[in-house]
Structure formats: structure tokens, C-alpha cells
Amino acid sequence: MNVPPQRQPSVPSEPAPCPACGARLGGRAGCQAAFDALCAASWASPARGAVHNLLVDAYCMQHPEDYCRSAKSYAAHLTGLSCGLEAGGDSRLYWAVARWLDGSQEVTKPALAATGARGAVTVASAVACADDAHYTVVVRAWAATVWEAYREQHDLARGWRMAAAAATRDANSGAGARR
């Protein structure tokens, strides 16, 4: 009796890419799991914690369909990249942006960068870092490539950052005048 040979199922040679950023970590679910693990690791290491905001903002701007649905969340993450890369990661400025956006401030959401054009470095590069010093360099490089992908919106983000800083100055000077 002639029995045809059985075919072996094809196995992909590497994990599926994330549809948003292209990281080959097992599709969108694998990419999200990698990001969640990096966020958790930020609490275990001061060095990793120091670049946590950049990690979050870079990831969110590469996955804006999930993390930047509203104009305010978009503004927070884009302006966060501006704070982290152009303003030295000043935590007071990050919080000023959050307070400014938390109020009745109206912002208009600009167009998203095209999928596949949101930065050449992804979460996969940060996952591959074993030591903290290398990790911080990689997260900064990742954030810089995402920031560059949104080059056309740099002035907008800088304007939001300055408006938030001015609102904080105004609030602080008003509080001092009432004493």
C-alpha cells in the first residue's frame, strides 16, 4: 500500500511582528507582554526607573491606537517625549504637563504617524538588555527614534510643554500672592 508522506506543519522561524511597531515578540500580545514586564522592572531598579517615563512615552507613541485614543493622552505622551529628550526629563515638568492636561485645557489631536514609520527602534531592543546601564542607553535611543518619527509635531509638543510650564508658574505665583 502506498501511503503519502505526512506533511509537517510549517513553523515560523521567528515570532510574529507587532502590527503597530514591528517588534518580533509574538504579535501585538507578545509586544504588550514585553512592555508590561519592562514596566514592572522599572520598580526594581533605580536606573531603569529613571528612564521609565521615556519607556512609557516611546511605547505609547508607537502604539497610539491603544494608548493615544484621546487628544489629551496623545498630547501627554508626545509632550512627555519632549520633556524627556529636550528638557532633561525634569519630573516637575512632566507633572506640570499632567496637571495642565487634567483640567479643562482643550487640545486638538494631530494625525498619527503611519504604522511602520514610528521609529526604527522598538521595545524588543529594551527587552534584550541584560544590564541597567545598557538598558538606559537603549531606552533613550528608542525614545529618540520615536521622537524623530514625529518630527512634524515637535513645535506642537514644545508649545504644549511651554503652556504647561507657564500654567504652573501662574498657579504658583497666584498662590504666593494670596498668602
Buried (B, 14 or more C-beta within 10 A) or exposed (E): EEEEEEEEEEEEEEBBBBEBBBBBBBBBEBBBBBBEEBBEBBEEBEBBBBBBBBBBBBBBBBBBEEBBEEBBBBBBBBBBBBBBBEBEBEEEBBEBBBBBBEEEBEBEBBEBBEBEEBBBBBBBBBBEBEEBEEBBEBBBBBBBBBBBBBEEBBEBBBEBBEBBBEBBEEEEEEEEEEE
